[in-house]
Amino acid sequence: MKFDPASNIQDLLQFGEYGDVNPSITDSATFTFMQANTMLETFHGDAEGCFLYSRHWNPSNKYLADAMAAMEGTEAAWVTASGMGAISNALMHICNAGDHIVSSITTYGGTYALLANYLPKFNIETTFVDISDLESVKNAIKPNTKVIYTETMTNPLLVISDIPKLAEIAHEKDILLVVDNTFTPMIITPSKLGADITVYSLTKFVNGKNDCVAGAICGSTDFIGSLIDVNSGTSMLLGPVLDPLRSSQILKNIHTLHIRMKQHSTNAMYLAEKLSEKGVPVVYPGLVKDKGHKLMTRFMNPQFGYGGMLAIDLETTERANALMEKMEIEGVGYLAVSLGYFKTLFSCSGKSTSSEVPEDIQHKMGMSDGLVRFSVGLDNDIERTFNKIDKCMRELAIY
């Protein structure tokens, strides 16, 4: 039977202790025990269903973690206070001083900065490669490599990672494959393609409201258990706990994610096709001519479409800025970082979410100074939206 993340979430029975249809929000940092021995067992992780302290677990966070595990098809999950909290905790838990990571060179700027600038403080080295060049991935592996890291759909160039092949390469060398699936929730399920650990910024599509910051780590029961071990767990000891109120809000929003992803995808496909017809250089894996189209089509969950992210190349920062400013005035959306919002967001990646990546590296990975990344919103009349974009482009003589 084909994996269905939406149905897995729908089948969860999660309700409050008084029969509330929404689970009650945990408004407590610590929890009581009727027997002292149970407290000791909880400290050691041997008292299932018991809660100790909210930095470790609380019911609200457990509900959201269970929903994420159901969506991703993993045994377990843990939620964090940000997407970077999820990425940094997962990688720092796997790697020790002296270890090595192979990472896609095209990746979110914050992740690049973590790998290139921060982890070397702990003697953890990263080799950046073109993740679509599998021979380069193989050649970058060293005896001390512990992780291959990539994004399902890379930020901001929208390169599709061949997760099954990367998993083969990783597992042949007893290396873990960690995949950031922030751009493609429900559309692609990395764990079903061989990924060992899937990380998320829940801030984006999963929550969909841009009203909070959160993250998630999805993996095996053993990995999640070790991550929150009271003696040696990275997440337990570094403490990136998500606020229970935010957990509760995200949990409600996740139940509409399948509907939202379909609309994001429908709208992005429409804009990609129309802009392509006008001769604008468009990157969108839903387009048959896109270099990632065949690969993504092969292992995606097709009912959710190709996602809400697209990029256009205007060659120069000046042209990109002029278009974005005009589109904001015309009501296309907002000139803002982030993605997954119900309104369309756009930014010039090299000067915003990829600004941590040095310009020479941006050019090496093929990022144009005029690359504009769109997170396409949930517009009811996407033709009307395109007409606004078309007006802006014609007034700026882009075509």
N, C-alpha and C positions, 0 to 999 in steps of 0.2 A: 504494500500500500504506500502511495506517495506521501511524503511528510507534509503535514498541513499545520503550520504554526498558528494560524488563526483559530482553528478548531481546538488545538491543544489548550489555548488560553480560554476559549469558551467553555471547555469541559472542566475547568477548575471550579471547585466548590469552596469558596472563601467567603465566610460571613462572620459577623461579630458575635461575641459571647452571649448577646441577648437576642440573637436571631436577626441582627441588622443585615440588610442586603449589602451594605458596604462594611467591610471590616472596621472595627473600632480603631481609632488612632491612639497609638501608645503615647501617653502623656507622662512617662516615667523614665527616669534614668537608671533606676535600680529596681530589683524585684525581690519579693519575699519568699521564704522557704519555711515549710512546716517542720522539716527535719534537717538537722545540721549536716547529716551525711549526704543528703541530696545536693546541698550547696557544694560540698567537696566534689561530688560526682560531676556536677555541672562545670566546675572549674577544669576538670580533666576531660570534658567533652563526652561524658558517659551517661548523661541524663537527657535523653531525647525529649524534646517538647518543653524543656525547662529553660527559663531565661535568667541570666545572671546580672548583666549590666549592658546598657544600650550601646556602648562602644563595641561590644562583641556581637550581640544579637538583640533585637527587640521584635515583637510580633509584627509591627507595621513593615519593617524592613524585610522580615522573613516572607511575608505575603508577596511583596514585590519581587524578591529574589526567586521565589518559587514560580512566579509568572514568567520571569525572564528565562529560567531554566526550561520551562514548558515550551516557550517560544523557540528557544535555541536547540531543543532536543538534547540537552546535557543533563547529567545527573544532579547537578547543583549549580547555585550561583550565589554571588554576594554583591551587595550594592554599596557604592561609594559616594562621596560628596562631590565628585566631578569626574569627567571623562579622563582627565589627566591623572586623577587619583587611581582610577582603574588601571590605566596603562602602566604608570610608574610602579604601583604595588605588584602587579603581575610580573613585570620584568625583574624588579628587585628581589622578588621572592624566589624566582628561578635562578638568578645569577648571583654568584659570589665574586669577591675580588679575584682578578685574574681570568675571569671568563670573557667570552666573546659572543657578539650578536651579529647576525647578518640581517640587514634591513633594506627594504625598498628605499631608494633615494627619493622617490616621489612620495611624500608623506606629509601629514599635517605639520605645520611649522613648530608647534609646541612639542610634538613628539620628536621632531628632528633635533630641537634644542636639548631635550632630555638626553637623547642618545649621543649627540656630538659634543655637548658642553657640560652636562651635569654628571652623567654616569662615569666619565673618566676620573672624577674625584675619587671614585671607589675602585679604580683600576679595572673598570669594565669597558672594553673596547668594542666599537661598532664598525663594521665594513658596510658601506652603502653601495647598493647595486641596482641596476635596471631589473626590476622584479619580473619583467616579461621575458628576460633573457635567462633561461633556465641554466645554461652552461655557466653564465656569470655567477649565478647563485651557487652552483656546485663548486666552482673554483674558489669562491670566497670562504668556504667552510674550512675551519682550522680544527686541530685536535681539541681545542678548548671551547669550541662553539657550543652554546647551550640552547640558542633560540634562533629560529628564522621568524622575522616579524614583517608583517605587511598589512595593508588595508584591502578589503575585498574590492572596492572601487577606490582608487587612490585619490588623494586630495592634493591639488585641485585638477590634475590632468585627466582624471576619470579612466585611468588604465585599469583593466580588469586582471586581477591576479588569478593565475591558474592554481587554485587551491588544491585540487587532487594531485597535480604533479608536484607542487611544493611539499605536500604532505609525504609523498613517496620519497622525495629527496631528504626531507628531515628525518623520517623514521628509519631510513636506511642507515643513518649515522647516529641514531639514538638521540635525536635533537627534537625539541618541542616546536611545533608550529603555532604561533600566536597571531590571531587575525582580528583586526579592528573592523567591525561590521556596521559602523555608525551610519554610513550612507545608504545601506541596503537592508534594513530590518525586514524580515518576512520574505523579501525578494530572494535572498540567498541565505542558506543555512550552513555556515562554515563547518560546524561539528559533523554534519552529515557528509561532508566532502573530505574529511580527514584532519581538520584542525583540532588541536588539543585544547586550546583555550581561545575563547572569543571575548573581546572587550568592546565596550560601548561608551560613548557619551550619550546618556539618556536625555541630556539637554535638548537634543536635536529632534529627529523624527519621532522617536519613541514617546516622548512627552508631547511634543508638537505645539507647545504654547509659548515657548521662550520666557517662561516665568520662573524658572529655577535652573540650577546647575546640579547635575548628578551623573553617575557612571555605574557600570556593572561589569563584573567578571564572571564568565560562565565556563564551567569545566567539570571535571570529575569530582565525586564526593571527597576523594582523598586529597585532591589539590585544594579545594575550597576549605576543607577541614584544616589542612596545614597552614593555609593563609591566615586563619583566624585562631590558631593555637595560642593559648595565653602565654606560653613561654617563648615561642620562636616565630609566631605568625607575623608576617610583615604588616598586614592590615590591622591586626590587633594591636601591634606595638606602635605603629605610626599613626593610627587613629583617624583615618579619613571617613568618619561615620556620617551617613546621610541622615538628615533630620526626618523624624517619623512623619511629620505633617507633609513634607515634600514627597515622601514615599507613598503616602496615601493618595496624593493628587496624581502622581505618575501612574499608579496602579489603575485608577479610574480611566485615565487617558489611554492606556495600553489596549483597552477593550475596543477602542475605535481605530486602532492603528491600521488594521487591514483595509478599512474603508478609505482612510486618508492616503495610504500608500497607492492605492489604485487611482485616486484622483490626482495626486502629485504626478504619477506616471503618465496618465492620460494628458494632462496639461503640458508636461515637459515634452512629450512626444510631438504634440501639436506645434509648439513653438520651435522645436528642433527642425521639424519638416519645413515649416514656413520660412524660417531663417535660411535654411539650406537652399531652398528654392530661389531665394533672393541673392544667393552667391556668398553669403556670410560664412566664413570658416567655423563650423560647429563641431564640437565634440559631444556626442551623446550615444551611448552604447545601443540605444534602441534603433538607431539608423542602420540600415543594412550595410551601408558603405563604411561604417565605423569599424576600426581595426579590432575593437573588443566585442563586436556584435556576436560573432559565431561562438566565441568562448563563453560569453555570459549566457547565451541562449541554451547552451549545452547543459548547464547545471543550475539554472535559476528555477525558482518556483513561479511558473509563467503567469499565474492568475493575478499577480500583483504588478505586472509591468516592469519597465526598465528603470524606474526610480525618478526622483524629482530633481536630480542634479544635471545641469548642462553647462558647457563653457563655450565662449566665442572668442576669437582672436582678432583684436583690433590693432595689433602690431605695436602701438605706442601707448604709454601711460596717459598722455595728453588726450588722445582720442577716447580712451576708456573712461577717463574722468568726465569728459564732456558728455558722453552718452549717459553715464550713470546719474549725473546731476540732472540732466534733462528728463530722464525716465522717472526720477523721484518727483519732479515738479508735475509731470503728466499723470502721476498716480499709478504708475506700473507697479511700484513697490517701494522698498526702502533701501537706501545705500547703507548697508550694515553688514557686519561680519555675522557668523553663525549661519545656521541652516535648519530646515525642517519645520519652519514656521508656517502658519496658515496664510500669511502674506508673502509675496515674492521678495526675496532678499538678493542683493547683488553687491559684489565687491571686486576690486582689482587685486587678485590673489597675491601677486608679488609684492604689493605694498600693504598688505593686510595680514591674512591668515598664514601666509608663507614668508612673511618678512623676516622671520628668524633664520631662514635659509639664505646664505650669502648669494649675492647676485650672480657670481660666476657659476655657482652650483645650480641656481635656477636655470641659467642658460644651458648648462650641461644636460639637465634633465628635459630640456625642450620647452621650458616655460617662457612664453613671450611676455615682454613688458606690458603688453596690452591685453593680457588674458583676463576676461571678465567671467567670473563664476556666478551662475544663477542657481539659487534654490527656489524652484518654481512653486508657487503657492497653490491654494485650493480654490482659485477663482472659478465661479460658476459659469462665466461666459469667457472662455479663454480666447475666442476670436476677438472679442472687444479688447482684451489685453494686448494681443498681437498688434492690433490696429494702432494702439498707443505707441508700442515699440517701433512699429513701421514709421509712424509720423516722426518720432525722434530721430531715427536713422536717416530718413530722407532730408530732414532739416539740417542735419550735420553732414550731408553728402557722403554718408558711409557707403551707400549704393545709389 
